[in-house]
Amino acid sequence: MFSYTLSKRRTRTSKQIVSGNATLRLIDGNRIPLFGLGLYEVDGSSWTTRLVKSAITMGYRLFDTAEVYENEHELGEGIRKSSVAREQVYITSKVYTTEGGRRQVLDCVRQSLMQLMVDYIDLYLIHAPQGGHVLEAYDALHELRNLGRIRSVGVSNFGIPHLEVIRKSGRPLPVVNQIELHPFCQQRPIVSYCRRHGIALMAYSPMARGAALNDPFVLQLARKYRRTPAQILLRWSVQNGFIPIPKTNHPNRLKENFQVFDFRLSANDMRQLTDYGYQQPMVSGWNPVSNTTSQFGAIY
Ligand SMILES: NC(=O)c1ccc[n+]([C@@H]2O[C@H](COP(=O)([O-])OP(=O)(O)OC[C@H]3O[C@@H](n4cnc5c(N)ncnc54)[C@H](OP(=O)(O)O)[C@@H]3O)[C@@H](O)[C@H]2O)c1
């Protein structure tokens, strides 16, 4: 499907520079590209369709959308209008709440398939552990996986307590946990938990929604490597073995953001940026990862 493949171990140590089209093997055996385009707050309009088409021309193969982003239709259109077959593109979408349990998930995935106009979705996530019948919803996603309507089941914004509920129930682990990850939001306990259990980490808001781009140390590294601050932050993500999904509305930035596979931050600079960011935590969006009050619903 993709021209480059890497073992998980080599990806994580990232001693080498790889292509943006390289893939990582997930614990369910499916493969996922190492880099993608986030589509939150990208307007559900013909602009989105053109942006997706341009991104595919530049080499992007992974797109992250969601029920609540309201642009699944335009994403599907962009893929159809591009020069590559649907099978060469990896689509991630999400169900926002799980209050309605199984029925809500079945409806939501059916809607996504209709909006995208595709036969299957590569990866479907529970958007956040916001209460409701989370385990029932999780089971419904596996039901859809068995029917071939989705290929992989994952979660987003799940902290260790949430992941432990799944693990202890004996269910298959999610193959991906999509969480906010950048030098200023390292979520170390969740990252080590996921690594220990083979759960791939998809890094959302990898530039802290743009807030990290003017940081003095990031700017200093950008000057040193003759790269842009965005490229430094995205390279940090790639070298950590995360799958960053930066969002941009601008075609020129699409290209800039994707060009992080032709250079490498030295081990020392990686360490310094990691230590520096760790000292000044910044969470740019919501933080449902720490939501310990949400209750997992009944197991049916
Ligand atoms: N699961 C979840 O709960 C969750 C939460 C948040 C995000 N996400 C996913 O993660 C994706 C990315 O996260 P995000 O949108 O929050 O934040 P982000 O990707 O860290 O940052 C996006 C911001 O940076 C700007 N930007 C992008 N590239 C740039 C560049 N090269 N130079 C200067 N500015 C640049 C964008 O502006 P322009 O658009 O104007 O370029 C936008 O304001 C989302 O689109 C979504 O798919 C998931």
PDBQT file of the ligand as one rigid body, heavy atoms in Angstrom, charges set to zero:
ROOT
HETATM    1  N1  LIG A 401      -8.784  14.457  19.611  1.00  0.00    +0.000 N 
HETATM    2  C1  LIG A 401      -8.873  15.695  20.049  1.00  0.00    +0.000 C 
HETATM    3  O1  LIG A 401      -9.492  15.975  21.086  1.00  0.00    +0.000 OA
HETATM    4  C2  LIG A 401      -8.178  16.787  19.288  1.00  0.00    +0.000 A 
HETATM    5  C3  LIG A 401      -8.022  18.056  19.860  1.00  0.00    +0.000 A 
HETATM    6  C4  LIG A 401      -7.354  19.032  19.117  1.00  0.00    +0.000 A 
HETATM    7  C5  LIG A 401      -6.855  18.743  17.863  1.00  0.00    +0.000 A 
HETATM    8  N2  LIG A 401      -7.030  17.503  17.319  1.00  0.00    +0.000 N 
HETATM    9  C6  LIG A 401      -6.529  17.162  15.960  1.00  0.00    +0.000 C 
HETATM   10  O2  LIG A 401      -5.183  17.629  15.832  1.00  0.00    +0.000 OA
HETATM   11  C7  LIG A 401      -5.092  18.528  14.723  1.00  0.00    +0.000 C 
HETATM   12  C8  LIG A 401      -4.013  19.568  14.958  1.00  0.00    +0.000 C 
HETATM   13  O3  LIG A 401      -4.194  20.235  16.180  1.00  0.00    +0.000 OA
HETATM   14  P1  LIG A 401      -4.571  21.785  16.297  1.00  0.00    +0.000 P 
HETATM   15  O4  LIG A 401      -5.257  22.243  15.103  1.00  0.00    +0.000 OA
HETATM   16  O5  LIG A 401      -5.278  21.932  17.600  1.00  0.00    +0.000 OA
HETATM   17  O6  LIG A 401      -3.174  22.505  16.508  1.00  0.00    +0.000 OA
HETATM   18  P2  LIG A 401      -1.777  22.594  15.733  1.00  0.00    +0.000 P 
HETATM   19  O7  LIG A 401      -1.762  21.709  14.565  1.00  0.00    +0.000 OA
HETATM   20  O8  LIG A 401      -0.731  22.432  16.785  1.00  0.00    +0.000 OA
HETATM   21  O9  LIG A 401      -1.716  24.118  15.306  1.00  0.00    +0.000 OA
HETATM   22  C9  LIG A 401      -2.565  24.667  14.351  1.00  0.00    +0.000 C 
HETATM   23  C10 LIG A 401      -2.294  26.165  14.320  1.00  0.00    +0.000 C 
HETATM   24  O10 LIG A 401      -0.961  26.420  13.875  1.00  0.00    +0.000 OA
HETATM   25  C11 LIG A 401      -1.021  27.215  12.685  1.00  0.00    +0.000 C 
HETATM   26  N3  LIG A 401       0.022  26.699  11.778  1.00  0.00    +0.000 N 
HETATM   27  C12 LIG A 401       0.062  25.507  11.147  1.00  0.00    +0.000 A 
HETATM   28  N4  LIG A 401       1.191  25.350  10.460  1.00  0.00    +0.000 NA
HETATM   29  C13 LIG A 401       1.895  26.496  10.627  1.00  0.00    +0.000 A 
HETATM   30  C14 LIG A 401       3.146  26.939  10.154  1.00  0.00    +0.000 A 
HETATM   31  N5  LIG A 401       3.917  26.186   9.383  1.00  0.00    +0.000 N 
HETATM   32  N6  LIG A 401       3.558  28.183  10.512  1.00  0.00    +0.000 NA
HETATM   33  C15 LIG A 401       2.787  28.967  11.317  1.00  0.00    +0.000 A 
HETATM   34  N7  LIG A 401       1.606  28.587  11.813  1.00  0.00    +0.000 NA
HETATM   35  C16 LIG A 401       1.150  27.354  11.472  1.00  0.00    +0.000 A 
HETATM   36  C17 LIG A 401      -2.404  27.058  12.127  1.00  0.00    +0.000 C 
HETATM   37  O11 LIG A 401      -2.810  28.231  11.448  1.00  0.00    +0.000 OA
HETATM   38  P3  LIG A 401      -3.268  28.184   9.910  1.00  0.00    +0.000 P 
HETATM   39  O12 LIG A 401      -4.369  27.185   9.790  1.00  0.00    +0.000 OA
HETATM   40  O13 LIG A 401      -3.721  29.588   9.681  1.00  0.00    +0.000 OA
HETATM   41  O14 LIG A 401      -2.054  27.813   9.128  1.00  0.00    +0.000 OA
HETATM   42  C18 LIG A 401      -3.241  26.880  13.406  1.00  0.00    +0.000 C 
HETATM   43  O15 LIG A 401      -3.529  28.147  13.966  1.00  0.00    +0.000 OA
HETATM   44  C19 LIG A 401      -6.511  19.087  14.602  1.00  0.00    +0.000 C 
HETATM   45  O16 LIG A 401      -6.747  19.680  13.348  1.00  0.00    +0.000 OA
HETATM   46  C20 LIG A 401      -7.332  17.847  14.853  1.00  0.00    +0.000 C 
HETATM   47  O17 LIG A 401      -7.346  17.029  13.689  1.00  0.00    +0.000 OA
HETATM   48  C21 LIG A 401      -7.665  16.520  18.013  1.00  0.00    +0.000 A 
ENDROOT
TORSDOF 0
